[in-house]
Amino acid sequence: MNTSDAAKLSALEGVFGRVVGAVLALGGIVLFIMLISGGFKYITSGGHPKGVEEAKKTLTYAIGGMVLLALSFLLLRFIEQFTGAEVTKFKIFQ
């Protein structure tokens, strides 16, 4: 076995980037499903107060999650702009 074939610590940068991308994509899919589910619950509630309340909660949590996800990304971009540190890019060695 050649030493150049051995795994290096810097290979974690790519793995971490892919994991973060997959988690964000999964979050978007879950958000979409929650929005569809909340809308379906609202439409099929038939005006019953309990069904309408459940649908509103589902939609509120979905929109709250979307806002939280967007604000966290914007906060990281804000920090990056004012400090110059690349906080949105994972690097083991600078």
Buried (B, 14 or more C-beta within 10 A) or exposed (E): EEEEEEEEEEEBBEEBEEEEEEEEEEBEEEBEEBBEBBBEBBEEBEEEEEBBEBBBEBBEEBBEBBEEBEEEEEEEEEEBEEEEEEEEEBEEEE
